[in-house]
């Protein structure tokens, strides 16, 4: 997956003239903070160079994860065509761009971001977006959500990992109270990210939410440690992206986990594929999370006819 052309061009323009050595060092520091889930009271994106390092090395991956999660939501809620968006912890506007690409009728967005450095670049990038009305606000989302009224789509992407554990539940509750239709949460595809999604899932089910994706049921998650539920999306790397991260290949795989919870039911999915399908001669081996709340290992062969044809077109994360 690649960034939309207008966004990619705007990012390229933002990164013009940046010294590669400085960008690489900033990207390394940023990566260490994210991987270590550092919570020392300082913003990850506290300065202009850190913000530019994010644009170069993290924006493509987070966009791919968020866009893929939205696609899975849209598959099971084809009737959902949001006109308004609230994104908490917006960074450079990743969710705005993904939502506009998924739902072209999106017309009104409120983006909350506490870092002035990344918010500045988000505002610059958003000038190229197709959404008619975009309002950026400086906000500490742990203290307040300074908006009135509900929004069709509310998002929290790659944010819970940055918050103290004792503050996450209230934020999820507050965001749900502002959700007119669907709340989408995306986290890194790590065991800890999965645990955070499970906690949010349990809380939202308690509030009466319908779980649209990825789970095909509302029962307890059947996945048990040391395994964990997550998905992956292949991301195209630009030349600068590769150089800043010291990579050789023109792509990387972003692992992520997400949760789409709605006030309305979605189409029922019988099962979701939880791992890359294993291909054999005339058959596929699938790891499935099923609608009855169980895990299943299933072999689908040519003898299964239409199901086999469907399975051959499916990938990790798809419903079947």
Buried (B, 14 or more C-beta within 10 A) or exposed (E): BEBBEBBBEBBBEBBEEBEEEEBBBBBBBBBEBBEEEEEEEEBBBEBBBBBBBBBBBBBBBBBBBBBBBBBBBBBBBEEBBBBBBBBBBBBBBBBBBBBBBBBEEBBBBBBBBBBBBBBBBBBBBBEBBEBEEBEBBEBEBBEEBEBEEBBBBBBBBBBBBBBEEEEBEEBBBBBBEBBBBBBBBBBBBBBEBBBBBBBBBEBBBEBEBBBBBBBBBEEEBBBEEEEBBBBBBEBBBBEBBBBBBEEEEEEBEBBBBBBBBBBEEBEEBEBBBBBEBEEEEEBBBBBBBBBEBEBEEBEBBEEBEEBBEEBEEBEBBBBB
